[in-house]
Amino acid sequence: MITAAFSRLSDRLLVADPGLTRLHIALRVALACLLTGTVSIAWTVAHHLPITLTAPGVLFAMVAPLFVRDARRPAWFGSLFILYVCGSALFAVAGVLSRYPLAGDAGFLIVMFVGMLCQACGPRALGCALLGVVCFYLGLYLHPTSLHIAQSLLLSVFGPLMVTLVGRVIVPMRAAARFRLAVHTVTLRASRVLHAPGAAHLSALNEAALALEEQLALLTSAHAGTIRERIVEVEVAAGQHAFASASPADGRKHSSADVLRHAIVRLSALAHRAHTAQAQADISGRAAAGASVGTAAQSLAQRFAEWRTRLCWLPAARATTAALLAMLIGHSLSPERWFWAVITTFVVFLGTRSRADTIYRGAQRVAGTLAGALVSILLVAPLHDSPVLLVAAMVLCVFGWAYYILNAYAFGVFFITVLVGLVYGELGFAMGPLVEMRIEEVLVGCLVSFAVAILMMPLAATRHVETRLSAVLGALRDVVRLAADSARADGTARASQNALAMRKLDRSWHDLRIALRPLQTQRVVVWNPDVELATGSLLCCLHWARVLSDPAQREAQGEVALNAAEVGAARLESIVEKLDSLIARYAGGAGVRVETNNRNVGTQGSGVDAELTPALAQLDGAVAQLFDRLTQPADGARRVFNWALRGRSA
């Protein structure tokens, strides 16, 4: 009975936290903060130094484990070093500029602009952005002397030391184990779809699949293509089962359930093989080879161009404008607490791409702040005379903040607000005025962010989703064109180009799913089922595009050869024509200009290889289904849907 109860509890934890990734990260953050605070505070007490000197090191231990996730040891230490240098340098610069208020304010805006500009350049850049902003804020707020700056930097060394101790020894990151847990989460959520098909369980399955893909990126396995194929296979089968279950009269419910069960078994079998020692050695041994191939495939110019395309100029301009306005208003409310308003604008705009994203993030910030402020008032007085309980509450708040901040922002804000209240209450500040001031500053930051997001070059949620959808369709068309081009004789070059095109398609699909999250949260997608059905059709297209681009996947499908005369160039031209029509619908003139060029490609594709025709036939059917589901509603209905989305995002 105990074993069964423990199994049910672990399954529920996995369903809530795919791969238990957030749990392990939160454990690392809490332990690193606890150890860093204990050692550094003991040092300051023993040497009769101000306790505020420990703030940079504790802050580093609180933020760094969120972004140091590299599987390879050199990359892990490289990320830790970069984050530490960035945070320490900006704290020192802010400490010097704190004597010159105007220069400090200007420096704060510059740091925010650069952080927002580079936020999409990878986990290291995002970690440096967040850590740099809070360290710069800390340096301006504490007004340290030159001696205190030097002492704080010396004590801050405990931060990376404790992060290393926790992250490499106490709670090490085992990427293969996380991968197996993430696979188990996907199979659990797919089983829920099997027993209770619905939009909510489909969305939960998609979230678990995204988490599994993140773990797969850490592994850098040579079998990444096969693993991704099995993931997409499960998602496609789940979507088809949910669609068939919605129409019981169709008679396909039992067959779709069998297909989904088979897909779950195939994915589970793949995870079981990865559990063996041979698969472990294969994953670890080929990781470096796979990384070197990916590095060689991209020239320095290509990587620089890709990095440049990730720079977020418009979000950086919006966030900096909002920060400037919040700074002016915040200064008038409180010369000492105006940082809360400015940091609110930073976190509200961080990672958002549309008005719906910004407003949704701001609403989460306000809700979490209000709830956290109330709880902090209730806890400060009872815990003031109980140091052990106070430390336990602080560690719990740090754990909760790290567990939720990247996935459930409102809960993360709640825990960090309670933590701030406990810290200020222990330092002797009056909680009533402090809580009132924090709420006012956060409201100022959110309202300014809303105004800037709506008035300054706004991007509606509908247009944002359509842009991401157009990118997916364009990447899908590129995969079809490259895979069906029989004029290339060099097999190695063909495989490299197919891999790069497929990687671009996967990245575009991931961006589309992220863009749909605010709408799914607002139940807009559930209200308009055509979008959900189109998402399932896109998954089918991704499945057959991957089969088309990978000869090994075509062999694994066990396809029966079709008559090439029936498919051939006609199939290819049909696919490209439908994709170009959809691109023109969602991307305007750009899709029309590309359409003419790709018609020529379809004409040249008369020599399509015979082995491609089965995959082309399946892909043609999936694209036709996608075309019907995206164009079936009348223009008036589509305008009503767009209006509803814009109304919710404005």
Rosetta blueprint (number, residue, H / E / L):
1 M L
2 I H
3 T H
4 A H
5 A H
6 F H
7 S H
8 R H
9 L H
10 S H
11 D H
12 R H
13 L H
14 L H
15 V H
16 A H
17 D L
18 P H
19 G H
20 L H
21 T H
22 R H
23 L H
24 H H
25 I H
26 A H
27 L H
28 R H
29 V H
30 A H
31 L H
32 A H
33 C H
34 L H
35 L H
36 T H
37 G H
38 T H
39 V H
40 S H
41 I H
42 A H
43 W H
44 T H
45 V H
46 A H
47 H L
48 H L
49 L L
50 P L
51 I H
52 T H
53 L H
54 T H
55 A H
56 P H
57 G H
58 V H
59 L H
60 F H
61 A H
62 M H
63 V H
64 A H
65 P H
66 L H
67 F L
68 V L
69 R L
70 D L
71 A L
72 R L
73 R H
74 P H
75 A H
76 W H
77 F H
78 G H
79 S H
80 L H
81 F H
82 I H
83 L H
84 Y H
85 V H
86 C H
87 G H
88 S H
89 A H
90 L H
91 F H
92 A H
93 V H
94 A H
95 G H
96 V H
97 L H
98 S L
99 R L
100 Y L
101 P H
102 L H
103 A H
104 G H
105 D H
106 A H
107 G H
108 F H
109 L H
110 I H
111 V H
112 M H
113 F H
114 V H
115 G H
116 M H
117 L H
118 C L
119 Q L
120 A L
121 C L
122 G L
123 P H
124 R H
125 A H
126 L H
127 G H
128 C H
129 A H
130 L H
131 L H
132 G H
133 V H
134 V H
135 C H
136 F H
137 Y H
138 L H
139 G H
140 L H
141 Y H
142 L H
143 H L
144 P L
145 T L
146 S H
147 L H
148 H H
149 I H
150 A H
151 Q H
152 S H
153 L H
154 L H
155 L H
156 S L
157 V L
158 F H
159 G H
160 P H
161 L H
162 M H
163 V H
164 T H
165 L H
166 V H
167 G H
168 R H
169 V H
170 I H
171 V L
172 P L
173 M L
174 R L
175 A H
176 A H
177 A H
178 R H
179 F H
180 R H
181 L H
182 A H
183 V H
184 H H
185 T H
186 V H
187 T H
188 L H
189 R H
190 A H
191 S H
192 R H
193 V H
194 L H
195 H H
196 A L
197 P L
198 G L
199 A H
200 A H
201 H H
202 L H
203 S H
204 A H
205 L H
206 N H
207 E H
208 A H
209 A H
210 L H
211 A H
212 L H
213 E H
214 E H
215 Q H
216 L H
217 A H
218 L H
219 L H
220 T L
221 S L
222 A L
223 H L
224 A H
225 G H
226 T H
227 I H
228 R H
229 E H
230 R H
231 I H
232 V H
233 E H
234 V H
235 E H
236 V H
237 A H
238 A H
239 G H
240 Q H
241 H H
242 A H
243 F H
244 A H
245 S H
246 A L
247 S L
248 P H
249 A H
250 D H
251 G L
252 R L
253 K H
254 H H
255 S H
256 S H
257 A H
258 D H
259 V H
260 L H
261 R H
262 H H
263 A H
264 I H
265 V H
266 R H
267 L H
268 S H
269 A H
270 L H
271 A H
272 H H
273 R H
274 A H
275 H H
276 T L
277 A H
278 Q H
279 A H
280 Q H
281 A H
282 D H
283 I H
284 S H
285 G H
286 R H
287 A H
288 A H
289 A H
290 G H
291 A H
292 S H
293 V H
294 G H
295 T H
296 A H
297 A H
298 Q L
299 S L
300 L H
301 A H
302 Q H
303 R H
304 F H
305 A H
306 E H
307 W H
308 R H
309 T H
310 R L
311 L L
312 C L
313 W H
314 L H
315 P H
316 A H
317 A H
318 R H
319 A H
320 T H
321 T H
322 A H
323 A H
324 L H
325 L H
326 A H
327 M H
328 L H
329 I H
330 G H
331 H H
332 S H
333 L H
334 S L
335 P L
336 E L
337 R L
338 W H
339 F H
340 W H
341 A H
342 V H
343 I H
344 T H
345 T H
346 F H
347 V H
348 V H
349 F H
350 L L
351 G L
352 T L
353 R L
354 S L
355 R H
356 A H
357 D H
358 T H
359 I H
360 Y H
361 R H
362 G H
363 A H
364 Q H
365 R H
366 V H
367 A H
368 G H
369 T H
370 L H
371 A H
372 G H
373 A H
374 L H
375 V H
376 S H
377 I H
378 L H
379 L H
380 V H
381 A H
382 P H
383 L H
384 H L
385 D L
386 S L
387 P H
388 V H
389 L H
390 L H
391 V H
392 A H
393 A H
394 M H
395 V H
396 L H
397 C H
398 V H
399 F H
400 G H
401 W H
402 A H
403 Y H
404 Y H
405 I L
406 L L
407 N L
408 A L
409 Y H
410 A H
411 F H
412 G H
413 V H
414 F H
415 F H
416 I H
417 T H
418 V H
419 L H
420 V H
421 G H
422 L H
423 V H
424 Y H
425 G H
426 E H
427 L L
428 G L
429 F L
430 A L
431 M H
432 G H
433 P H
434 L H
435 V H
436 E H
437 M H
438 R H
439 I H
440 E H
441 E H
442 V H
443 L H
444 V H
445 G H
446 C H
447 L H
448 V H
449 S H
450 F H
451 A H
452 V H
453 A H
454 I H
455 L H
456 M L
457 M L
458 P L
459 L L
460 A L
461 A H
462 T H
463 R H
464 H H
465 V H
466 E H
467 T H
468 R H
469 L H
470 S H
471 A H
472 V H
473 L H
474 G H
475 A H
476 L H
477 R H
478 D H
479 V H
480 V H
481 R H
482 L H
483 A H
484 A H
485 D L
486 S L
487 A L
488 R L
489 A L
490 D L
491 G H
492 T H
493 A H
494 R H
495 A H
496 S H
497 Q H
498 N H
499 A H
500 L H
501 A H
502 M H
503 R H
504 K H
505 L H
506 D H
507 R H
508 S H
509 W H
510 H H
511 D H
512 L H
513 R H
514 I H
515 A H
516 L H
517 R H
518 P H
519 L H
520 Q H
521 T H
522 Q L
523 R L
524 V H
525 V H
526 V H
527 W H
528 N L
529 P H
530 D H
531 V H
532 E H
533 L H
534 A H
535 T H
536 G H
537 S H
538 L H
539 L H
540 C H
541 C H
542 L H
543 H H
544 W H
545 A H
546 R H
547 V H
548 L H
549 S H
550 D L
551 P H
552 A H
553 Q H
554 R H
555 E H
556 A H
557 Q H
558 G L
559 E L
560 V L
561 A L
562 L L
563 N L
564 A L
565 A L
566 E L
567 V L
568 G H
569 A H
570 A H
571 R H
572 L H
573 E H
574 S H
575 I H
576 V H
577 E H
578 K H
579 L H
580 D H
581 S H
582 L H
583 I H
584 A H
585 R H
586 Y H
587 A H
588 G L
589 G H
590 A H
591 G H
592 V H
593 R H
594 V H
595 E H
596 T H
597 N H
598 N H
599 R H
600 N H
601 V H
602 G H
603 T H
604 Q H
605 G H
606 S H
607 G H
608 V L
609 D L
610 A H
611 E H
612 L H
613 T H
614 P H
615 A H
616 L H
617 A H
618 Q H
619 L H
620 D H
621 G H
622 A H
623 V H
624 A H
625 Q H
626 L H
627 F H
628 D H
629 R H
630 L H
631 T H
632 Q L
633 P L
634 A L
635 D H
636 G H
637 A H
638 R H
639 R H
640 V H
641 F H
642 N H
643 W H
644 A H
645 L H
646 R H
647 G H
648 R H
649 S H
650 A L
